[in-house]
Amino acid sequence: MKVVTLGEIMLRLSTPGFQRFVQAPGFDANFGGGEANVAVALSNYGFESYFVSKLPLHEIGQAAVNSLRRYGVRTDFLVRGGDRVGIYFLETGASQRSSKVIYDRAHSAVTDLDPDEVDWQAVFEGARWFHWTGITPALGERTRRTLEHACEAALAAGVTISCDLNFRKKLWTEAEAQSVMRPLMRYVDVCIANEEDAHRSLGMTAGETDVDKGHLDEEGFSDLAVRLKETFDFTTVAITLRESYSASRNGWSAMLLDDRDCPVPTRSRRYEIQLVDRVGGGDAFASGLIAGLLQKADSRETLEFAVAASCLKQTIPGDVNLVSSAEVDQLVGGGGSGRVER
């Protein structure tokens, strides 16, 4: 099955282990970004996965392209040009010390991607799915126009469209986000959110939840899922539920509401995760959800697959989820003791 994502892939420079920015003598380098992470995971699950973006012709741009190709992601429609690859710096937190991200992505190549540089009819020919996140329209006016062209083309081709709201306060304000994101929801079939994203991107809150204290108002989230679905006429709403006890220990689950098997909001199994790297956890959930909705007959099975996939990703350093469908199914089936496989 052909699936398409559109967005920015960045160079990630992270401090070794749990070192702080001010003490690290160097950085570990790899590549990642919301939609690129989804593309890699879907390729690992056996899909014909395409990533659309723009990257410079120089060696760092080529390294980013190579990082996609090594996992089987198709780059046929990736435009080459522009001057720079966006960068983000990551300091991984531990215990009561939070992780920190610093962006250096202004004027990156993808912000110069013009809608006319891509053959959208070819991009979506034979495609089953198109995924984007709220990060892409936050990058500037041109990326917003390019994204809207992509959504129009996907809609015309009869492709299912999913959006992970992914609000980033370092990229735009709540007012800016809502003025852009609410109109874009007319294209979206499957909405993926958490409590902050729904509030800041769409202006909708989730009851009395306080995730910083590890408290979830399940009834509030159920109500949020229903209101999102009714307000924007989504076919599916998925909400991730993170209980942040510390930077090292989180509770993790999700809720699903759809037109197929979950006519009322349904919560998944809950995992207690000792975090290795939570960056990309939401992307791992999104890719697991997409894979499940395309391949699994039952929505509840889809939900459990997505949550388990994301749980596993948060034990892996780096942005991308490097697990197979079989490993996810094993965890769903009750595996997870961490015993050595010999």
C-alpha positions as CSV (number, residue, x, y, z in Angstrom):
1,M,0.0,0.0,0.0
2,K,1.3,3.4,-1.0
3,V,1.3,6.1,1.8
4,V,2.6,9.7,1.6
5,T,3.8,12.1,4.2
6,L,4.8,15.8,3.7
7,G,7.0,17.8,6.1
8,E,10.5,18.7,7.2
9,I,13.3,16.4,8.1
10,M,16.0,17.9,10.4
11,L,19.4,17.2,11.6
12,R,19.1,16.2,15.3
13,L,22.1,17.0,17.5
14,S,21.7,15.5,21.0
15,T,23.9,15.5,24.0
16,P,25.4,12.1,24.8
17,G,23.5,10.2,27.5
18,F,21.9,12.6,29.9
19,Q,24.5,15.4,29.6
20,R,23.5,19.0,29.6
21,F,24.1,21.4,26.7
22,V,26.7,23.3,28.7
23,Q,28.8,20.3,29.6
24,A,28.6,18.1,26.5
25,P,31.9,18.1,24.5
26,G,30.1,17.0,21.4
27,F,26.7,15.8,20.0
28,D,25.3,12.6,18.6
29,A,24.0,13.3,15.1
30,N,21.0,11.7,13.3
31,F,18.0,12.9,11.4
32,G,14.3,13.1,12.2
33,G,11.1,15.1,12.0
34,G,7.4,14.4,12.6
35,E,6.3,13.3,9.1
36,A,9.6,11.7,8.2
37,N,9.4,9.6,11.4
38,V,6.0,8.3,10.3
39,A,7.3,7.5,6.9
40,V,10.2,5.4,8.3
41,A,7.9,3.5,10.6
42,L,5.4,2.7,7.9
43,S,8.2,1.5,5.6
44,N,9.4,-0.8,8.5
45,Y,5.8,-2.1,8.6
46,G,6.0,-3.0,4.9
47,F,4.2,-0.1,3.3
48,E,5.4,1.7,0.1
49,S,6.2,4.8,2.0
50,Y,6.9,8.2,0.3
51,F,8.3,11.4,2.0
52,V,7.8,14.7,0.2
53,S,10.0,17.7,1.2
54,K,12.8,19.9,0.0
55,L,16.5,19.5,0.9
56,P,19.7,21.2,-0.3
57,L,21.9,19.6,-2.8
58,H,25.0,19.8,-0.5
59,E,26.3,16.9,1.5
60,I,24.2,17.5,4.6
61,G,21.1,17.5,2.5
62,Q,22.3,14.2,0.9
63,A,22.9,12.7,4.3
64,A,19.3,13.5,5.2
65,V,18.1,11.8,2.0
66,N,20.3,8.8,2.7
67,S,18.9,8.5,6.2
68,L,15.4,8.0,4.7
69,R,16.6,5.6,2.0
70,R,18.4,3.4,4.4
71,Y,15.0,2.4,5.9
72,G,13.3,2.0,2.5
73,V,11.5,5.3,2.4
74,R,10.9,6.5,-1.2
75,T,12.2,9.9,-2.1
76,D,11.0,10.1,-5.7
77,F,9.1,13.4,-5.1
78,L,11.7,15.0,-2.8
79,V,12.7,18.4,-4.3
80,R,16.4,19.3,-4.1
81,G,17.3,23.0,-3.5
82,G,17.6,25.7,-0.9
83,D,20.5,26.5,1.4
84,R,20.2,24.7,4.6
85,V,18.9,21.7,6.6
86,G,17.0,22.6,9.7
87,I,18.6,21.6,13.0
88,Y,17.4,20.9,16.5
89,F,19.4,20.4,19.6
90,L,18.2,18.0,22.2
91,E,19.1,17.7,25.9
92,T,17.6,14.5,27.3
93,G,16.2,15.0,30.8
94,A,16.2,12.5,33.7
95,S,14.1,12.1,36.8
96,Q,12.8,15.6,37.8
97,R,14.9,17.4,35.1
98,S,13.0,18.0,31.9
99,S,14.3,17.5,28.4
100,K,15.0,20.6,26.4
101,V,14.9,21.4,22.7
102,I,16.5,24.3,20.9
103,Y,15.6,25.0,17.2
104,D,17.9,26.3,14.5
105,R,15.6,25.9,11.6
106,A,14.8,29.4,10.2
107,H,15.0,29.6,6.4
108,S,15.5,25.9,6.0
109,A,15.0,24.5,2.5
110,V,11.5,23.2,3.1
111,T,10.2,26.7,3.8
112,D,11.0,27.5,0.1
113,L,9.1,24.5,-1.2
114,D,6.7,26.0,-3.8
115,P,3.5,24.0,-4.6
116,D,4.4,24.1,-8.3
117,E,7.7,22.2,-7.7
118,V,5.8,19.0,-7.0
119,D,3.7,16.8,-9.3
120,W,0.9,16.2,-6.9
121,Q,-1.1,14.1,-9.3
122,A,1.8,11.7,-9.5
123,V,2.4,11.8,-5.8
124,F,-1.1,10.6,-5.0
125,E,-1.5,8.2,-7.9
126,G,-2.4,4.9,-6.3
127,A,-1.9,6.2,-2.8
128,R,-4.1,5.1,0.1
129,W,-3.1,7.6,2.7
130,F,-1.7,11.1,3.2
131,H,-0.3,12.2,6.6
132,W,0.8,15.7,7.8
133,T,1.3,17.4,11.2
134,G,0.7,20.8,12.6
135,I,4.4,21.5,12.5
136,T,4.4,22.0,8.7
137,P,2.0,24.9,8.5
138,A,3.8,26.5,11.4
139,L,6.9,26.9,9.3
140,G,5.6,29.8,7.2
141,E,3.2,31.1,4.6
142,R,4.7,29.2,1.7
143,T,4.6,25.8,3.5
144,R,1.0,26.5,4.4
145,R,0.1,27.0,0.7
146,T,2.1,23.9,-0.3
147,L,0.3,21.9,2.3
148,E,-3.1,23.1,1.2
149,H,-2.2,22.2,-2.4
150,A,-1.3,18.7,-1.2
151,C,-4.5,18.3,0.7
152,E,-6.6,19.4,-2.3
153,A,-4.8,16.9,-4.5
154,A,-5.2,14.1,-1.9
155,L,-8.9,14.9,-1.6
156,A,-9.3,14.8,-5.4
157,A,-7.6,11.5,-5.5
158,G,-9.8,10.0,-2.9
159,V,-6.9,9.5,-0.4
160,T,-7.6,9.3,3.3
161,I,-6.0,12.2,5.1
162,S,-4.7,12.2,8.7
163,C,-3.3,15.0,10.8
164,D,-1.4,14.9,14.1
165,L,-2.0,18.4,15.5
166,N,1.5,18.7,17.0
167,F,1.4,22.3,18.4
168,R,4.9,23.8,18.8
169,K,4.9,27.0,20.9
170,K,8.4,27.9,19.6
171,L,7.1,28.1,16.1
172,W,3.8,30.1,16.5
173,T,1.2,31.4,18.9
174,E,-2.1,29.8,19.8
175,A,-4.0,32.5,17.9
176,E,-1.9,31.9,14.8
177,A,-2.3,28.2,15.1
178,Q,-6.0,28.3,15.5
179,S,-6.5,30.7,12.6
180,V,-4.6,28.3,10.3
181,M,-5.4,24.8,11.7
182,R,-9.2,25.1,12.2
183,P,-9.8,25.8,8.4
184,L,-7.4,23.0,7.4
185,M,-9.5,20.5,9.4
186,R,-12.0,20.4,6.5
187,Y,-9.5,18.1,4.7
188,V,-8.9,15.8,7.6
189,D,-10.5,12.3,8.1
190,V,-8.4,11.1,11.0
191,C,-7.3,13.5,13.7
192,I,-4.6,12.6,16.2
193,A,-4.1,14.8,19.3
194,N,-3.2,15.2,22.9
195,E,-4.7,17.5,25.4
196,E,-2.3,20.4,24.7
197,D,-2.5,20.1,20.9
198,A,-6.3,20.1,20.9
199,H,-6.4,23.1,23.2
200,R,-3.7,25.3,21.6
201,S,-4.3,24.3,17.9
202,L,-8.1,24.1,17.9
203,G,-9.3,25.8,21.1
204,M,-10.8,22.7,22.7
205,T,-10.0,21.5,26.2
206,A,-10.0,18.1,28.0
207,G,-11.8,18.6,31.3
208,E,-9.7,18.8,34.5
209,T,-6.6,16.9,33.3
210,D,-3.3,17.9,34.7
211,V,-0.7,15.7,32.9
212,D,2.2,17.4,34.8
213,K,0.9,15.9,38.0
214,G,0.1,12.5,36.4
215,H,-3.7,13.0,36.6
216,L,-6.0,12.2,33.7
217,D,-9.6,13.1,33.5
218,E,-10.8,10.2,31.4
219,E,-14.3,11.6,31.2
220,G,-12.9,14.9,30.0
221,F,-10.9,13.2,27.3
222,S,-14.0,11.2,26.2
223,D,-16.0,14.4,25.9
224,L,-13.1,16.0,24.0
225,A,-13.0,13.1,21.5
226,V,-16.8,13.4,20.9
227,R,-16.6,17.2,20.5
228,L,-13.7,17.0,18.1
229,K,-15.5,14.4,15.9
230,E,-18.8,16.3,15.9
231,T,-17.2,19.8,15.3
232,F,-15.0,18.9,12.4
233,D,-16.8,15.8,11.1
234,F,-13.8,13.5,11.5
235,T,-14.3,9.8,10.8
236,T,-11.7,8.9,13.5
237,V,-10.3,10.7,16.5
238,A,-7.3,9.3,18.4
239,I,-6.0,11.0,21.6
240,T,-2.8,10.0,23.3
241,L,-2.8,10.0,27.1
242,R,0.6,10.7,28.7
243,E,1.0,10.7,32.5
244,S,4.3,12.5,33.2
245,Y,5.5,11.4,36.7
246,S,9.0,12.5,35.8
247,A,11.3,12.8,32.8
248,S,12.2,9.1,33.3
249,R,8.8,7.5,34.0
250,N,5.5,8.0,32.2
251,G,2.2,6.3,32.0
252,W,1.1,5.8,28.4
253,S,-2.2,4.9,26.8
254,A,-4.6,6.3,24.2
255,M,-8.3,6.7,23.4
256,L,-10.1,6.1,20.1
257,L,-13.4,7.1,18.7
258,D,-14.4,6.2,15.1
259,D,-17.2,5.2,12.8
260,R,-16.3,1.6,12.6
261,D,-15.9,-0.3,15.9
262,C,-15.6,2.4,18.5
263,P,-18.8,4.4,18.4
264,V,-18.0,5.6,22.0
265,P,-14.6,6.7,23.1
266,T,-12.5,3.5,24.0
267,R,-9.3,3.5,26.1
268,S,-6.4,1.2,25.4
269,R,-4.3,-0.8,27.7
270,R,-2.0,1.4,29.8
271,Y,1.8,1.0,29.8
272,E,4.3,2.2,32.4
273,I,7.4,3.3,30.5
274,Q,10.9,3.8,31.8
275,L,11.9,6.3,29.1
276,V,15.0,6.1,27.0
277,D,13.9,8.7,24.4
278,R,10.3,10.1,24.3
279,V,11.0,12.2,21.2
280,G,9.0,10.7,18.3
281,G,6.7,8.8,20.6
282,G,3.7,10.6,19.1
283,D,4.9,9.9,15.5
284,A,5.2,6.2,16.4
285,F,1.6,6.2,17.6
286,A,0.5,8.0,14.4
287,S,2.2,5.5,12.2
288,G,0.9,2.6,14.2
289,L,-2.6,4.0,13.9
290,I,-2.3,4.4,10.2
291,A,-0.9,0.9,9.7
292,G,-3.7,-0.5,11.9
293,L,-6.5,1.4,10.1
294,L,-5.2,0.2,6.7
295,Q,-4.5,-3.4,7.7
296,K,-6.5,-4.5,10.7
297,A,-10.1,-5.4,10.7
298,D,-11.0,-4.2,14.2
299,S,-10.5,-0.6,15.5
300,R,-9.7,-1.8,19.0
301,E,-6.9,-4.0,17.6
302,T,-5.7,-0.9,15.7
303,L,-5.7,1.1,18.9
304,E,-3.7,-1.5,20.9
305,F,-1.2,-1.8,18.0
306,A,-0.6,2.0,17.9
307,V,-0.1,2.3,21.6
308,A,2.2,-0.6,21.8
309,A,4.3,0.6,18.9
310,S,4.7,4.0,20.6
311,C,5.6,2.4,23.9
312,L,8.4,0.4,22.2
313,K,9.7,3.5,20.4
314,Q,10.2,5.4,23.6
315,T,12.7,2.7,24.6
316,I,14.8,3.5,21.5
317,P,17.3,6.4,21.1
318,G,16.7,8.7,18.2
319,D,13.6,10.0,16.4
320,V,12.4,7.0,14.5
321,N,10.7,3.8,15.5
322,L,12.8,0.9,14.5
323,V,10.5,-2.0,15.3
324,S,8.7,-4.6,13.2
325,S,5.0,-5.3,13.1
326,A,5.8,-8.7,14.7
327,E,7.5,-7.0,17.7
328,V,4.5,-4.8,18.2
329,D,2.1,-7.7,18.0
330,Q,4.2,-9.6,20.5
331,L,3.8,-6.7,23.0
332,V,0.1,-6.5,22.3
333,G,-0.2,-10.2,22.9
334,G,1.3,-9.9,26.4
335,G,5.0,-9.8,25.8
336,G,6.9,-7.0,27.5
337,S,8.8,-8.6,30.3
338,G,12.1,-7.6,28.8
339,R,13.6,-11.0,29.0
340,V,16.6,-11.7,26.7
341,E,15.5,-13.4,23.5
342,R,18.0,-16.2,22.7
